[in-house]
Amino acid sequence: MSYGSFLHLSKPASMMTAHASSTPTPLNIIIHPQSLFSILDHTLRRNEGQERVIGTLLGQRSEDGTEIEIRSAFAVPHIESAAQVEIDMEYHKTMYNLYHKANPKEILVGWYATSLELNAFSALIQNFYSSVSDGTYPYPAVHLTMQANPSSDISIKTYISTNVGVLPDKISESCLFVPVPNELRYSESERSGLELVASAKNNENRDTSIISDIASLEKSVEEVIAMLERVSAYVSSVQDGTTPGNVAIGKFLVANLSLAPKIDADELEKLFNSHLQDILLVVYLSNTIKTQMELFNGLKRTAVIS
């Protein structure tokens, strides 16, 4: 039997020992807006002629290792040419220690690059961030790529890697990047900030004013009313037979409607007005105390001067 058509791949002994124990593979990457803003800021401040910039990703990992949250990021200086790449690893270690002291719950989860290209240099950097001494070992490092061209939408991809190679001396230069699903997740407070930032995209000078709490409440109520009208129109069209029904949407609506308390409209209005009066009373007392404090400080300054 001839073996000439077979390619024999052997894993080095060091790699076999390192990966002898199975490690959970992340199935989902959660990205928080703060980390993306840090990456975008790094992109805007890059040197002239620099095609891409790189940096470190910090976040949290679930107990079973199947989910990773990317919460923050910081830039790492590097010089890249067609022949070689140089990275300031001492800067990376110093910055990571400072970030870890400020946020002990955030650990090293991977690195980012502002280019969608994956090359041999990407494999070298990936192996460093996955190393035993200073990397994410025994967990795989996450590699986030982001393309941010002014004329197109932002494209984000996330990967993990596995080593691929025949010779031990080439193992650090070659690895297989495996795509991992990602999602952007933000809190309600972050959502308000993102909506405020997005409202300036149509302005020529890219600025916007912060709206008051009352205006924000009014806007939120208008959005809720618009969503209710859209849902009501969809349900009516399904009942009329003009739109085919969707079982998943129907179950979702029933589940959400069942959470609404069954209160009479008059009783709900009475409770709302009572709550509103309590809020107005608290605001009135707060303003009264503030006025008294300002008056006291003014009299105190006058007494000192005299």
C-alpha positions in Angstrom: 0.0 0.0 0.0 1.4 3.4 -1.0 1.4 6.3 1.5 2.7 8.9 -1.0 -0.7 10.7 -1.2 -0.9 11.2 2.6 0.2 14.2 4.6 1.5 13.2 8.0 1.0 15.9 10.7 2.6 15.5 14.2 1.9 17.6 17.2 5.1 18.6 19.2 5.5 17.1 22.6 5.3 20.4 24.3 2.0 21.2 22.7 0.6 17.7 23.5 1.5 18.3 27.2 0.0 21.8 27.2 -3.3 20.7 25.7 -3.6 17.3 27.4 -6.5 18.6 29.5 -9.5 19.8 27.6 -10.4 23.4 28.0 -13.9 24.9 27.4 -14.2 26.8 24.2 -16.1 30.1 24.2 -19.4 29.8 22.2 -20.3 33.5 22.4 -18.5 36.8 22.8 -20.3 39.7 24.4 -18.9 43.1 23.5 -19.6 46.2 25.6 -19.6 49.7 24.0 -16.9 51.1 26.2 -14.3 48.7 24.6 -15.4 49.7 21.1 -15.0 53.4 21.9 -11.5 52.8 23.2 -10.6 50.9 19.9 -12.1 53.7 17.8 -10.2 56.3 19.7 -7.0 54.4 19.2 -7.8 54.2 15.5 -8.3 57.9 15.1 -5.0 58.6 17.0 -2.8 56.2 15.0 0.3 57.5 13.3 0.2 58.6 9.7 0.7 55.7 7.3 0.0 53.1 10.0 -2.4 50.6 8.5 -3.6 49.0 11.7 -3.2 49.3 15.5 -3.5 46.6 18.1 -4.3 46.5 21.8 -5.3 44.3 24.7 -8.9 43.2 25.6 -10.0 42.9 29.2 -13.2 41.4 30.5 -14.8 38.5 32.3 -15.2 34.8 31.6 -18.1 32.7 32.7 -17.5 29.9 35.1 -17.8 27.2 32.5 -15.7 29.2 30.0 -18.3 29.2 27.2 -19.1 32.9 27.3 -16.7 35.9 27.4 -17.5 39.5 28.1 -15.2 42.2 26.6 -15.6 45.2 28.9 -12.6 47.4 28.2 -9.5 47.7 26.1 -6.2 49.6 26.0 -3.8 50.4 23.2 -0.4 48.7 22.8 2.3 50.4 20.8 3.7 48.4 17.9 5.7 48.8 14.7 4.8 46.6 11.7 6.4 46.2 8.3 6.3 43.7 5.6 9.2 41.8 7.1 8.7 42.0 10.9 6.5 43.2 13.7 7.7 44.7 17.0 5.4 45.0 20.0 6.1 46.8 23.3 5.3 43.9 25.7 6.6 45.8 28.7 4.0 48.5 28.1 1.3 45.9 27.8 2.3 44.2 31.1 2.5 47.6 32.9 -0.9 48.8 31.6 -2.5 45.4 32.4 -1.3 45.5 36.0 -2.7 49.0 36.4 -6.0 48.1 34.9 -6.2 45.0 37.0 -5.5 46.9 40.2 -8.3 49.4 39.3 -10.7 46.6 38.2 -9.7 43.3 39.8 -12.6 41.4 38.3 -11.5 42.2 34.7 -8.9 39.8 33.4 -7.0 39.4 30.1 -9.2 37.8 27.5 -7.4 38.6 24.2 -6.4 41.4 21.8 -7.8 43.5 19.0 -6.6 44.7 15.6 -8.2 47.4 13.4 -8.0 45.3 10.3 -9.9 42.3 9.1 -6.8 40.7 7.6 -5.4 37.6 9.3 -1.7 36.9 8.5 1.5 35.4 10.0 2.0 38.4 12.3 -1.6 37.8 13.6 -0.6 34.3 14.5 2.5 35.5 16.3 0.6 38.0 18.4 -2.2 35.4 19.0 0.4 32.9 20.4 1.8 35.5 22.7 -1.7 36.4 24.1 -2.4 32.6 24.5 0.9 31.9 26.2 1.3 30.2 29.6 3.4 32.9 31.3 1.7 36.2 30.3 -1.4 35.0 28.3 -4.8 33.5 28.8 -3.7 29.9 29.1 -5.3 27.5 29.7 -8.2 29.3 27.9 -7.9 30.4 24.3 -7.3 34.1 23.6 -10.0 36.1 21.8 -8.9 38.0 18.7 -11.2 40.9 17.7 -10.9 42.5 14.3 -12.7 45.7 13.5 -12.8 47.6 10.3 -13.8 51.3 10.8 -13.7 53.1 7.4 -15.5 56.5 7.4 -17.4 55.6 4.3 -18.8 52.2 5.5 -20.4 50.6 8.5 -18.2 49.2 11.3 -17.4 45.5 10.8 -16.6 43.4 13.8 -15.4 39.8 13.9 -14.2 37.6 16.8 -12.0 34.5 16.6 -10.2 32.0 18.8 -7.3 29.9 17.5 -5.7 26.5 17.5 -2.1 25.8 16.6 -1.5 24.2 13.2 2.0 23.1 12.0 4.4 20.3 11.2 7.7 21.6 12.6 8.0 22.7 16.3 10.0 25.8 15.2 7.2 26.9 12.9 4.3 26.4 15.4 4.4 30.0 16.7 4.0 31.4 13.2 1.0 29.4 12.1 -2.4 28.9 13.7 -6.0 28.4 12.5 -8.4 31.2 13.4 -11.9 29.9 14.2 -14.8 32.4 14.0 -16.9 32.8 17.2 -20.3 34.5 17.3 -20.4 37.9 19.0 -23.1 40.3 20.1 -23.2 43.9 21.3 -24.7 44.3 24.7 -25.3 47.5 26.7 -27.2 48.6 29.8 -30.0 51.1 29.8 -27.7 53.9 30.8 -25.3 53.0 28.0 -28.2 52.9 25.6 -29.2 56.5 26.5 -25.6 57.6 25.8 -25.4 55.7 22.5 -28.7 57.2 21.3 -27.4 60.7 22.2 -24.2 60.0 20.3 -26.1 58.6 17.3 -28.4 61.7 17.2 -25.4 63.8 16.0 -24.6 61.6 12.9 -26.8 63.7 10.7 -25.4 67.1 11.9 -22.6 68.6 9.8 -20.5 69.6 12.8 -21.2 66.3 14.6 -22.4 67.8 17.8 -25.7 67.6 19.8 -27.2 69.0 23.0 -28.1 67.0 26.0 -31.8 66.9 26.5 -33.5 67.4 29.9 -35.0 64.6 31.9 -38.6 65.7 31.0 -37.7 65.7 27.3 -36.1 62.3 27.7 -39.2 61.0 29.4 -41.4 62.4 26.7 -39.3 60.8 24.0 -39.4 57.4 25.8 -43.2 57.6 26.1 -43.5 58.5 22.4 -41.4 55.5 21.5 -43.4 53.1 23.6 -46.7 54.4 22.1 -45.2 54.0 18.6 -44.2 50.4 19.4 -47.6 49.6 20.8 -49.3 51.0 17.7 -47.0 48.9 15.5 -47.8 45.8 17.5 -51.5 46.6 17.4 -51.4 47.0 13.6 -49.6 43.7 13.2 -52.1 41.8 15.4 -55.0 43.4 13.4 -53.5 42.5 10.1 -53.0 38.9 11.3 -56.7 38.7 12.4 -57.8 40.1 9.1 -55.7 37.5 7.2 -53.7 40.1 5.3 -50.5 39.0 7.1 -49.5 35.4 7.9 -49.2 34.7 11.6 -46.0 33.8 13.3 -46.1 31.4 16.2 -42.9 32.7 17.8 -44.1 36.3 17.7 -47.5 35.3 19.2 -45.9 33.4 22.1 -43.6 36.4 22.7 -46.5 38.8 22.9 -48.6 36.5 25.1 -45.6 36.1 27.5 -45.1 39.8 27.8 -48.8 40.7 28.1 -49.1 38.2 30.9 -46.6 40.2 32.9 -48.7 43.3 32.8 -50.6 43.9 36.1 -54.4 43.7 35.8 -55.3 47.1 37.2 -58.3 49.3 36.3 -57.5 52.4 34.2 -58.9 54.8 36.9 -57.0 53.0 39.6 -53.8 53.1 37.5 -54.2 56.9 36.9 -54.8 57.4 40.7 -51.6 55.5 41.6 -49.6 57.4 39.0 -50.8 60.8 40.2 -50.1 59.8 43.8 -46.5 58.8 42.8 -46.1 62.0 40.8 -47.1 64.1 43.8 -44.6 62.3 46.0 -41.8 63.0 43.5 -42.8 66.7 43.2 -42.7 66.9 47.1 -39.2 65.4 47.2 -38.0 67.8 44.5 -39.6 70.8 46.4 -37.9 69.8 49.6 -34.6 69.3 47.9 -34.7 72.7 46.3 -35.7 74.3 49.6 -32.7 72.7 51.4 -30.4 73.8 48.6 -31.7 77.4 48.9 -31.2 77.4 52.6 -27.6 76.1 52.3 -26.8 78.7 49.7 -28.3 81.4 52.0 -26.3 80.1 55.0 -23.0 80.1 53.0 -23.7 83.6 51.8 -24.4 84.9 55.3 -21.3 83.1 56.5 -19.1 84.7 53.9 -20.6 88.1 54.7 -19.8 87.7 58.4 -16.2 86.7 57.7 -15.7 89.8 55.4 -17.2 92.2 58.0 
